[in-house]
């Protein structure tokens, strides 16, 4: 059984010209521990698709199954709990809380899942090279260091699936390469599958499996390890 299984997924938004279909995915599957890059230009629906998988948005129709459980029919509260327990999300803008330290940002992420584990939070931050920055605030960190906190927070609840939305978009070339390596290694170490979306050619070049969003929107496609 695939870790992630999507079928007949649709999501539309109303714009100036009326209702516009943004996501229309007949079939998409992701195996446990697989690492896949999804390529697409800005505005192609990449972020919308990730938001649907994460339960941030509810689909207009179709099915999203994670580890065999159906997500599309859950209430908003149920989707929030599902996301906290099963999915780690690395946002392009990091979404760190400025009034909280690195450690507190990770612990806060844990509080929405099974519960806080200070030792594991500190272990994750040391793993991403921030063992000497536990009590620093985001404003005291470089952009690359903020990205590392975001990676640690995404792994804090030991998710089965990590979603990464343009995670290197705000980094220079050297930091982007290092961040991508870190994300992939951290997912492997924690047994998490990775679905990363990007339009950056250098980022995509690092993946053996790259799928064009245009090939799954309106076209059946199977993704496996």
C-alpha positions in Angstrom: 0.0 0.0 0.0 1.4 3.4 -0.9 2.1 5.9 1.8 0.2 8.6 -0.2 -2.5 7.9 -2.7 -4.4 10.6 -4.5 -7.3 10.0 -7.0 -9.6 12.3 -8.9 -8.4 15.3 -6.8 -9.8 18.7 -7.8 -9.5 22.2 -6.4 -10.9 25.4 -8.0 -10.7 29.1 -7.0 -12.9 31.9 -8.1 -11.0 34.6 -10.0 -11.7 37.7 -12.1 -12.8 35.4 -15.0 -14.9 33.1 -12.9 -14.1 29.7 -11.4 -10.7 28.4 -12.4 -9.6 24.8 -11.9 -6.1 24.8 -10.3 -5.6 21.2 -9.4 -7.0 18.2 -11.3 -5.0 15.1 -10.5 -6.5 11.8 -11.7 -3.9 9.7 -9.8 -0.7 10.1 -7.8 1.0 7.7 -5.5 4.1 8.0 -3.3 5.8 5.1 -1.6 7.1 5.1 1.9 10.5 6.7 2.2 10.5 7.8 -1.4 12.0 11.2 -2.3 10.4 12.9 -5.2 10.7 16.4 -6.7 7.6 17.9 -8.4 8.5 20.6 -10.9 6.3 23.4 -12.1 6.4 27.1 -12.8 4.9 29.7 -10.5 1.2 29.7 -10.5 1.0 26.1 -11.8 -0.7 24.8 -8.6 2.3 23.3 -6.7 1.6 25.0 -3.4 -2.2 24.3 -3.7 -1.4 20.6 -4.2 0.8 20.5 -1.1 -1.8 22.4 0.9 -4.4 19.8 -0.1 -2.2 16.9 0.9 -1.4 18.6 4.2 -5.1 19.3 5.0 -4.6 23.1 5.0 -7.1 23.2 2.2 -10.1 21.0 1.6 -10.6 19.6 -1.9 -13.6 20.2 -4.0 -13.7 16.5 -4.8 -11.6 13.4 -4.9 -9.6 11.3 -2.5 -6.4 11.8 -0.5 -5.2 8.8 1.5 -2.2 8.9 3.8 -1.1 5.6 5.2 -4.4 4.2 4.2 -6.5 6.8 6.0 -8.9 9.1 4.0 -8.1 12.8 4.5 -10.5 14.5 2.1 -13.6 13.9 4.2 -12.1 15.0 7.5 -13.3 18.1 9.3 -10.9 21.0 9.7 -10.0 20.0 13.2 -9.4 16.4 12.2 -7.2 17.6 9.3 -5.2 19.7 11.8 -4.6 16.7 14.0 -3.7 14.5 11.1 -1.2 17.0 9.9 0.4 17.4 13.3 0.8 13.7 13.7 1.8 12.6 10.2 3.2 15.5 8.1 6.1 17.8 8.4 5.9 21.0 6.3 8.8 23.1 5.2 7.5 26.5 4.0 9.4 28.7 1.6 9.1 31.6 4.0 10.0 29.3 7.0 7.1 30.6 9.1 9.2 30.8 12.3 7.6 32.7 15.2 9.9 35.7 15.8 9.2 35.9 19.5 10.3 32.4 20.2 13.8 30.9 20.2 15.0 28.1 17.9 14.3 25.5 20.6 10.9 27.0 21.4 9.9 27.0 17.7 10.6 23.3 17.5 8.9 22.6 20.9 5.9 24.5 19.8 5.6 22.4 16.7 5.8 19.3 18.9 2.9 20.6 21.1 0.4 20.1 18.2 1.4 16.5 17.9 2.0 13.7 20.5 3.7 16.1 22.9 6.9 18.0 23.6 10.2 16.1 23.8 13.0 18.6 24.7 15.8 16.1 24.3 14.7 15.2 20.8 14.2 18.8 19.9 17.7 19.7 21.0 19.0 16.6 19.1 17.3 17.7 15.9 18.8 21.2 16.2 22.2 19.8 16.8 21.8 17.6 13.8 21.1 20.6 11.6 24.1 22.4 13.0 22.4 24.7 15.5 23.5 23.2 18.7 25.1 26.5 19.7 22.0 28.5 18.7 19.3 26.8 20.7 18.3 30.0 22.5 18.8 32.4 19.6 15.8 34.2 18.1 15.1 34.0 14.3 16.2 37.7 13.9 19.6 36.6 15.3 20.1 34.0 12.6 21.1 34.0 9.0 18.6 33.0 6.3 20.3 29.7 6.0 20.2 29.1 9.7 16.5 29.9 9.8 15.9 27.3 7.1 17.7 24.8 9.3 15.3 25.6 12.2 12.4 25.0 9.8 13.8 21.6 8.8 14.2 20.6 12.5 10.6 21.7 13.2 9.3 19.8 10.3 10.8 16.6 11.7 9.9 17.2 15.3 6.9 14.9 15.4 8.6 12.1 13.5 6.3 12.5 10.4 5.8 9.8 7.8 5.8 12.5 5.1 7.7 15.8 4.7 6.3 18.4 2.3 8.8 21.0 1.1 7.5 24.1 -0.8 10.3 25.8 -2.7 12.6 25.3 0.3 15.6 26.8 -1.4 13.8 29.8 -2.9 15.1 32.3 -0.4 18.7 31.0 -0.3 21.8 31.7 -2.3 23.3 29.0 -4.4 25.7 27.6 -1.8 23.1 27.6 1.0 20.5 26.2 -1.3 22.7 23.2 -2.1 23.5 22.6 1.6 19.9 23.0 2.6 18.7 20.5 0.0 21.4 18.0 1.2 20.3 18.5 4.8 16.6 18.0 4.1 17.2 14.8 2.1 19.6 13.3 4.7 17.4 14.3 7.6 14.4 12.6 6.0 16.4 9.4 5.3 17.6 9.4 8.9 14.1 9.7 10.3 12.4 7.3 7.8 10.2 10.0 6.2 9.1 10.3 2.6 9.8 13.6 0.9 7.7 15.4 -1.6 9.5 18.6 -2.7 8.1 21.2 -5.1 10.4 23.6 -7.0 10.9 25.5 -10.2 14.7 25.8 -9.6 16.7 23.7 -12.1 19.6 23.2 -9.7 17.4 22.0 -7.0 15.5 19.6 -9.3 18.8 18.3 -10.8 19.6 16.8 -7.4 16.8 14.3 -7.6 16.7 11.0 -9.5 12.9 11.2 -9.6 11.5 14.5 -11.0 7.9 14.7 -12.1 6.5 17.7 -14.0 3.3 19.0 -12.5 1.8 19.3 -16.0 2.2 15.5 -16.3 0.0 14.7 -13.3 -2.5 17.5 -13.7 -5.0 15.9 -16.1 -2.8 12.8 -16.6 -2.5 9.7 -14.6 1.0 9.2 -13.1 2.3 6.7 -10.5 5.2 7.8 -8.2 7.0 5.1 -6.3 10.4 4.6 -4.7 
